[in-house]
Amino acid sequence: MSLSDLKNELIYHKLEDRYLVLPATGATVGEAAKVLQVDPDAIAKSLVLNVNEQPTVLVLSGNARLDNHHFKEEFRVRPRLLPATEVQKATGYPVGGVNPIGLNNALPVYLDTSLKNLTWLYPAAGDEYHALKLTLTELITLSRPVRWVKVSK
C-alpha cells in the first residue's frame, strides 16, 4: 500500500484528519514520542516477525517488550524478526514506517494486550515522517487483527 492508498483508506473511514506529518523523524519509539509529545506507551509499534514462514505483524505499545516465553506460548515457535531487507517487500512499508493498516499480501495482524486501556495510539503511517492518531477502536477497525495476544512483558 502506498501513502496515497493509506490516505484513501482514512478518507473512506472519515479519519483523514488523523494523518499526521511529523516535523522530524519518528522512526523509533523514542523519536516518535518526542516529536509527538506523547508518552512512549502511546506509540503503537509494529514488529514484523517470521511465524512458521509467514510474515506476521505484531503491534505492541511503545514501552512493551516482546517476551520470548509468552510469544512461544501463543505461536508455538520462537520469535524471529523478519530481516530489515525483507520488511518492505512483505508489508509495503519500510522499517520505521510499518503500519498495521493496508499491508501487502494481507498479512496477519495481532494486537498485544499492552495496547488496551490507552486513549490514543500513534502508529507509523508509511515512513518515519508520518504517523496516525487513532483510538483503539479505530485501530481495530482499520487493521482487522486476527486476535488479541499477550506476548509482552
Secondary structure, DSSP 8 states (H G I E B T S, - for coil): --HHHHHHHHHHTT-GGGEEE-SS---SHHHHHHHHTS-GGGEEEEEEEEETTEEEEEEEETT--B-HHHHHHHHSS---B--HHHHHHHHSS-TT---SSS-GGG--EEEEGGGTT-S-BEEB-SSTTEEE-B-HHHHHHHH--SEEE--B-
